[in-house]
Amino acid sequence: MRKPIRIITVVLHWVVIVMAALLIVYITRDTLAGRSFITDAFYMKLQMWACVVFIIDILFGMIAADDRGAFIRQNIFFLLVSIPYLNIMEYYDVRLNHTVAYLVHFIPMIRAGYVLAIVTGALTTSDRVKGMSLVYTVLMIASIYFCALVFFIEEHTVNPGVHNLWDALWWAFLDATTVGSNINSYTVTGQALDVFLSAEGLVLFPLFTVYITNVITRKRSDWNAPESKPAQDTASDSASGSATI
């Protein structure tokens, strides 16, 4: 990749990370304050411009990619979550039934977490294995955090075990580790999140284990290599000396 393109790509990635972080902060603030962030005019503008930045980043990456077809296939979900659905529906005055509106309500959370994970992994390392491991880590943390937010929203008014966000975070963390929490779900949403976090934990934690094992194996090989090399050199020198004699 040429240097100017590389610089622009890095700048775009950093802007994407900042915009995703702003969305997360804003969503958290309004959630804890008991306000609906999608009814806030400033938030709607913020998430629209965030989506514009995300899409520009995708388009620029596609232009710079050697294999554009492969790039699109790898980033199709990134593109789908970057579409400003809420703004489009607001502009056309689209009315949804309660269930669909409820699901659309949490699209910004999915978008912010996924974009933050993908772009952070692409920006911080050129090693594909390390990059994917970082993406999985950020996705896991984002999933736990956002599920905790949703759980808190749904459960804190009906669940005696959920008094604040920390209770919801503890519940989400224990569910993701498949240990199980002493806080039971009272709502359908909470029960669905129970299943989602447990399934995600079953999938992602073994990947972390494989990665850590791989890193330890490579480190051990690196540590042993300098020790074996001098031994080989010594043997070669002895052989040379014997031949000379």
C-alpha positions in Angstrom: 0.0 0.0 0.0 1.4 3.4 -1.0 2.3 5.8 1.8 -0.4 8.4 1.2 -3.1 5.7 1.1 -1.7 4.1 4.2 -1.8 7.5 6.0 -5.4 8.2 5.0 -6.5 4.7 6.0 -4.9 5.0 9.4 -6.6 8.5 9.9 -10.0 7.1 8.9 -9.5 4.1 11.3 -8.8 6.4 14.2 -11.8 8.6 13.3 -14.0 5.5 13.2 -12.7 4.4 16.7 -13.4 7.9 18.1 -17.0 7.9 16.6 -17.7 4.4 17.9 -16.5 5.4 21.4 -18.7 8.5 21.4 -21.7 6.4 20.5 -20.9 4.0 23.4 -20.5 6.8 25.8 -23.7 8.5 24.7 -25.7 5.3 24.9 -24.4 4.5 28.3 -25.1 8.0 29.7 -28.7 8.0 28.5 -29.3 4.4 29.7 -28.1 5.2 33.2 -30.1 8.4 33.2 -33.2 6.5 32.2 -33.6 8.3 28.9 -34.3 6.9 25.4 -31.2 7.9 23.4 -33.0 7.4 20.1 -35.4 10.2 20.9 -32.5 12.6 21.4 -32.0 14.9 18.4 -28.3 15.3 19.1 -27.8 11.6 19.3 -29.6 11.0 16.1 -27.3 13.5 14.3 -24.2 11.9 16.0 -25.1 8.4 14.9 -25.9 9.6 11.4 -22.5 11.2 11.0 -20.8 8.2 12.6 -22.5 6.0 10.0 -21.3 8.3 7.2 -17.7 8.0 8.5 -18.0 4.2 8.8 -19.2 3.9 5.2 -16.5 6.2 3.9 -13.9 4.0 5.7 -15.4 0.9 4.0 -15.5 2.5 0.6 -11.9 3.8 0.8 -10.7 0.4 2.0 -12.5 -1.2 -1.0 -10.8 1.3 -3.4 -7.4 0.6 -1.9 -7.8 -3.2 -1.7 -6.1 -5.4 -4.2 -9.0 -7.8 -4.3 -12.2 -5.8 -4.0 -14.5 -8.8 -4.1 -12.7 -10.4 -1.2 -12.7 -7.1 0.7 -16.5 -6.7 0.2 -17.1 -10.3 1.4 -15.0 -9.8 4.5 -16.6 -6.5 5.4 -20.3 -7.1 4.4 -21.5 -7.2 8.0 -19.5 -4.0 8.7 -21.3 -2.3 5.8 -24.7 -3.6 6.9 -24.4 -2.3 10.5 -23.1 1.0 9.2 -26.3 1.9 7.5 -28.2 4.7 9.5 -31.5 2.8 9.8 -32.9 5.0 12.5 -32.3 8.2 10.5 -33.8 6.6 7.4 -36.9 5.6 9.3 -37.2 9.0 11.0 -36.9 10.8 7.6 -39.6 8.7 5.9 -41.7 8.6 9.1 -41.7 4.8 9.2 -43.8 3.3 11.9 -42.9 -0.1 13.2 -44.6 -2.6 15.4 -43.4 -2.9 19.0 -41.2 -5.9 18.5 -39.3 -4.6 15.4 -38.9 -1.2 16.9 -37.5 -2.8 20.0 -34.9 -4.7 17.9 -34.0 -1.6 15.9 -33.5 0.3 19.1 -30.3 -1.7 19.8 -28.7 -1.5 16.4 -26.5 1.4 17.4 -25.0 -0.8 20.2 -24.3 -3.6 17.8 -22.8 -1.1 15.3 -20.5 0.6 17.8 -19.2 -2.6 19.4 -18.6 -4.4 16.1 -17.0 -1.4 14.4 -14.7 -0.8 17.4 -13.6 -4.4 17.4 -12.9 -4.7 13.6 -11.1 -1.4 13.2 -9.1 -1.7 16.4 -7.8 -5.1 15.2 -6.9 -3.7 11.8 -5.2 -0.7 13.2 -3.1 -2.1 16.0 -1.4 -5.1 14.4 -0.3 -6.4 11.0 -0.2 -10.0 12.4 -3.3 -11.7 11.2 -3.5 -14.1 14.2 -2.9 -11.3 16.7 -5.4 -9.1 14.9 -8.1 -11.7 14.9 -7.5 -12.5 18.6 -7.8 -8.8 19.4 -11.0 -8.5 17.4 -12.5 -11.5 19.3 -11.4 -10.0 22.6 -13.0 -6.6 21.9 -16.1 -8.3 20.6 -16.4 -10.3 23.7 -15.9 -7.3 26.0 -18.4 -5.2 23.9 -20.9 -8.1 23.9 -20.7 -8.4 27.7 -21.0 -4.6 28.1 -24.0 -4.1 25.7 -25.8 -7.2 27.0 -25.4 -5.8 30.5 -26.9 -2.5 29.3 -29.9 -4.2 27.7 -30.3 -6.4 30.7 -30.2 -3.5 33.0 -32.8 -1.6 30.9 -35.2 -4.5 30.9 -34.7 -6.0 34.3 -34.0 -3.2 36.9 -37.6 -2.4 37.3 -38.8 -6.0 37.8 -35.8 -7.9 39.0 -34.9 -7.6 42.7 -31.4 -8.8 42.0 -30.6 -5.9 39.6 -30.1 -2.6 41.5 -27.5 -0.9 39.2 -25.4 -1.4 36.1 -22.7 -3.3 38.1 -25.2 -6.0 39.0 -26.0 -6.4 35.3 -22.3 -6.4 34.3 -21.6 -9.1 36.9 -24.5 -11.2 35.5 -23.3 -10.8 31.9 -19.7 -11.7 32.8 -20.6 -14.8 34.7 -23.0 -15.9 31.9 -20.3 -15.3 29.2 -17.8 -17.5 31.1 -20.6 -20.2 31.3 -20.2 -20.3 35.1 -23.8 -18.9 35.6 -25.0 -16.1 37.8 -27.0 -16.1 40.9 -29.2 -13.3 39.3 -32.0 -14.9 37.4 -33.7 -13.4 34.4 -37.3 -12.3 34.8 -38.0 -11.0 31.3 -38.0 -12.8 27.9 -35.2 -10.4 26.8 -33.1 -11.4 29.8 -33.6 -15.1 29.1 -32.6 -14.6 25.4 -29.5 -12.8 26.5 -28.7 -15.7 28.9 -28.6 -18.1 25.9 -26.7 -15.7 23.7 -23.9 -14.9 26.2 -23.5 -18.6 27.1 -23.3 -19.6 23.4 -20.8 -16.8 22.7 -18.7 -17.9 25.6 -18.6 -21.5 24.4 -17.4 -20.3 21.0 -15.0 -17.5 21.9 -13.2 -18.8 25.0 -11.8 -21.9 23.3 -10.4 -19.6 20.6 -8.6 -17.6 23.3 -7.2 -20.8 24.8 -5.9 -21.9 21.4 -4.3 -18.5 20.8 -2.6 -18.4 24.2 -1.4 -22.0 23.7 0.0 -21.0 20.3 1.8 -18.0 21.7 3.3 -20.0 24.6 4.5 -22.6 22.1 6.1 -20.0 19.8 7.7 -18.3 22.8 9.1 -21.6 24.0 10.5 -22.3 20.5 12.1 -18.8 20.5 13.7 -19.4 23.9 15.1 -22.7 22.9 16.4 -21.6 19.5 19.4 -19.5 20.8 20.4 -22.3 23.1 20.4 -25.0 20.4 22.2 -22.8 17.9 25.4 -22.3 19.9 25.4 -26.1 20.5 25.2 -26.7 16.8 27.9 -24.1 16.2 30.1 -25.7 18.8 29.6 -29.1 17.2 30.5 -27.7 13.8 33.6 -26.0 15.2 34.7 -29.3 16.9 34.2 -31.1 13.6 36.2 -28.5 11.7 39.0 -28.8 14.3 39.0 -32.6 14.0 39.2 -32.3 10.2 42.1 -29.9 10.5 44.0 -32.1 12.8 
